[in-house]
Amino acid sequence: MKFLWLIYKQEMLFIYLIIGLFLWASVTSYLAFQNKTQVILIGKIGSSYQLITDEEKDPIETGNFIRHFLALTLNFNDESYKRHISLAGDLMTEGLWNKKKPEFKEMAGFIKKHKVIQSSEVLSIKKIKRSQYEITIKNYLFKKGVLTEKTKLVLLSLTSNQRSFENPWRYSVSSVEVK
């Protein structure tokens, strides 16, 4: 028996190695396919970084989301308008996007034709109800060589959503009204 073991020792070790590698590859492949991709965000707070989770209700993140959305929709020129609105569309609910799409297309033609440049700054954000916000902005519009400055009120309603690569925020805009 010992003699057979010496003869087949290398072949047996090779077979055990192949079986072990096959089992390892099978288990890791199975676990890889079971793994769901997850968007992980790390936010900077002060001078430190922390993992942003969906369980935490962070008013700073809500304010940053509102500022980001308004920067996309209210700061543009004739070349950047379509790109900004497309990115803002990822932050809207599907219903709002479908409702606003014709308005955005009409505006794109007007902005291109008249070489409009617009910028806005957020003056204040006030929470009205659970998911409704009243934002005061100062709007600067440059059209045909004339600069106009107006203070406007924006009403936003937010809904919670799952984070994704298109919308890494925990919110989507469900309605927007500029007064």
C-alpha positions in Angstrom: 0.0 0.0 0.0 2.8 2.3 0.9 4.4 1.5 -2.5 1.2 2.6 -4.4 1.1 5.8 -2.4 4.7 6.7 -3.4 3.9 6.0 -7.1 0.6 7.9 -7.3 1.5 10.6 -4.7 2.2 13.4 -7.3 -0.9 12.5 -9.3 -3.1 12.5 -6.2 -1.8 15.8 -5.0 -2.4 17.3 -8.4 -6.0 15.9 -8.4 -6.6 17.3 -4.9 -5.2 20.7 -6.0 -7.6 20.7 -9.0 -10.6 19.8 -6.9 -9.7 22.4 -4.3 -9.3 25.1 -6.9 -12.6 24.1 -8.6 -14.4 24.3 -5.3 -12.8 27.7 -4.5 -13.7 29.1 -7.9 -17.3 27.8 -7.6 -17.9 29.3 -4.2 -16.4 32.7 -5.0 -18.3 32.9 -8.3 -21.6 32.1 -6.5 -20.9 34.7 -3.9 -19.9 37.3 -6.5 -23.2 36.8 -8.4 -25.2 37.0 -5.2 -23.5 40.3 -4.3 -25.8 43.3 -5.0 -24.0 46.5 -6.1 -24.5 49.3 -3.7 -23.8 53.0 -4.0 -21.5 54.0 -1.1 -21.1 57.7 -0.4 -18.4 59.3 1.8 -19.1 62.8 2.8 -16.8 65.4 4.2 -18.1 67.0 7.4 -15.7 69.7 8.7 -12.2 68.3 8.5 -13.3 64.6 8.7 -15.0 62.1 6.4 -17.9 59.8 7.2 -20.0 57.2 5.5 -23.4 58.6 4.4 -26.2 56.1 5.0 -29.8 56.2 4.2 -30.9 55.7 7.8 -29.6 59.1 8.9 -31.7 62.2 8.3 -29.1 64.9 7.6 -30.4 68.4 7.1 -27.0 69.4 5.6 -27.4 66.8 2.9 -30.9 68.1 2.1 -29.7 71.6 1.8 -26.8 70.5 -0.4 -29.2 68.5 -2.6 -31.4 71.6 -3.0 -28.4 73.8 -3.8 -27.1 71.3 -6.3 -30.5 70.9 -8.1 -31.0 74.6 -8.3 -27.4 75.2 -9.6 -28.1 72.7 -12.4 -31.5 74.3 -13.3 -30.7 78.0 -12.8 -27.1 78.4 -13.7 -26.4 78.0 -17.4 -25.4 79.6 -20.7 -26.5 78.7 -24.3 -23.9 75.9 -24.5 -24.4 74.3 -21.1 -28.2 74.4 -20.8 -29.0 71.0 -22.3 -26.3 69.2 -20.3 -27.4 70.9 -17.0 -31.1 70.1 -17.6 -30.2 66.5 -18.5 -28.3 66.1 -15.2 -31.2 67.8 -13.3 -33.6 65.4 -14.9 -31.8 62.5 -13.1 -32.7 64.2 -9.9 -36.4 64.5 -10.7 -39.2 62.0 -10.4 -40.2 60.5 -13.7 -43.6 62.2 -13.6 -42.0 65.7 -13.1 -39.5 65.1 -15.8 -42.2 64.1 -18.3 -44.2 67.1 -17.3 -41.3 69.6 -17.6 -39.6 68.1 -20.7 -41.6 70.2 -23.3 -40.9 73.3 -21.3 -37.2 72.6 -21.2 -37.1 72.0 -24.9 -38.8 75.3 -25.6 -36.4 77.1 -23.3 -33.4 75.5 -24.9 -34.4 77.0 -28.3 -35.0 80.5 -26.7 -31.7 80.3 -24.8 -29.7 79.3 -27.9 -31.3 82.0 -30.1 -30.8 84.9 -27.6 -27.5 83.7 -26.1 -28.9 83.9 -22.6 -26.6 83.6 -19.6 -28.2 83.0 -16.2 -26.8 82.5 -12.7 -28.5 82.4 -9.4 -27.5 82.2 -5.7 -29.4 80.7 -2.9 -30.2 83.3 -0.2 -32.3 81.1 2.1 -33.8 77.6 2.4 -36.9 77.3 4.7 -38.7 74.0 5.4 -42.5 74.6 5.1 -43.8 71.1 5.6 -42.4 67.6 5.9 -40.9 67.5 2.4 -41.6 70.9 1.0 -39.1 73.7 1.0 -39.3 77.4 0.2 -36.1 78.8 -1.3 -35.3 82.4 -1.8 -32.8 83.0 -4.7 -31.3 86.0 -6.3 -31.4 85.5 -10.1 -29.0 87.3 -12.6 -30.0 87.2 -16.2 -27.8 88.5 -19.1 -29.7 88.7 -22.4 -29.0 91.0 -25.4 -26.4 92.9 -23.4 -28.7 93.7 -20.6 -28.2 92.4 -17.0 -31.4 92.0 -14.9 -31.4 91.0 -11.3 -34.5 89.6 -9.5 -35.2 88.0 -6.2 -37.5 84.9 -6.7 -39.1 82.3 -4.6 -38.8 78.6 -5.5 -41.1 76.0 -4.0 -39.7 72.5 -4.0 -41.2 69.2 -3.0 -38.9 66.2 -2.4 -39.5 62.5 -2.2 -37.3 59.9 -0.8 -35.6 57.5 -3.3 -33.0 54.8 -3.4 -29.5 56.1 -4.2 -28.2 55.2 -7.7 -25.3 56.2 -10.0 -27.5 58.7 -11.8 -28.8 60.2 -8.6 -26.5 59.6 -5.6 -28.7 61.6 -3.3 -31.4 60.2 -1.1 -34.0 62.5 -2.7 -35.8 63.3 -5.9 -37.6 66.5 -6.8 -41.3 65.7 -7.2 -42.5 69.3 -7.9 -40.9 72.7 -8.5 -42.5 76.1 -8.9 -40.7 79.4 -9.5 -42.6 82.5 -8.4 
